[in-house]
Amino acid sequence: MSNDAEQTLFSKKGVVLNLVLSVFFFLFMREVLVPHVPSQDPTAVMIVSSMTSFCMTGVFWIAANMLLVTWVDYNQKKKS
């Protein structure tokens, strides 16, 4: 097994893909969380739903990167 032929587990393409997915996830979760905020003030609702969505997006970012790295490693081991 040659190191030159191996694909890296972490690539710029994967980071960009996960970034785009994370932005969509953030926007989606912010809209999902709006009805769950116990406030009548629209500004407070958007702040709280955005802060909560930001935390959830961080977990999504980590999980997406872990999935991508695991998937690339699995495919490398499957080929050899």
N, C-alpha and C positions, 0 to 999 in steps of 0.2 A: 504494500500500500504506500503510494507516494504522496508526500505532503503537497506537491505541486498540483496534483489532480483533484485534491479534496476541495470541496466548496466550503467557504467559511460559514460558521453557524450564525454569524451576526453580519448583516449587510445594510448598506444605506437604503436600498430598495425596501427592505423589511421595515426599517425605521419609518420611512415615509408612509408606507402602507398602514402601519400601526398608528401613526400620527393622524392620518386622515380618518381612519376608523374611530379613533378616540374623539376627534372633534364631532363627528356625527353622533357618537354615543353621548357625549356631553349635551349636545343640543336636544337630543331625544329625551334623555333623563330629566333635563331641566323642565321640559314641558310635562312630563309624566308626574313630576313631583309638585307642580304648582297647586293642584287641588288638595294636597296633603298638608300644606302649610297653614297653621291655625292663626290667620291674620286677615284683616280686611284691607290693609294698606297695600296697594299694588307694588310699591317700591320694596317694602319689607318682604313681600312674597317672592319677588324676583331675586332679591339678595339671598334669602335663605335657600330657595330652590337651587340657585346657582352654586352656592357654597357646598351644599350637599351633593350636587351633581359633580362638582369638581373632585371631591373625595372619592366618589364612586368611579369617576373616570381614571383616577390614579390607579385604583385596583384593576380596572379594565386594561389599562396600559401595561401593567406588569404581567397580567394573565395572558394578554395577546402576545407579548414578547416571549414569554415562557412557552406558549403553544408553538410559535413560529420556530424557535430554536429546537424544541423537541421534534417537531415535524421534519426539519432539515436533517437533524441527526439520525432520525429513524430512516429517512430515505437514503442517507449515506451508508448506513449499516446494511440496508436491504440490498444495495447495489453490490457490495463487496462480499 
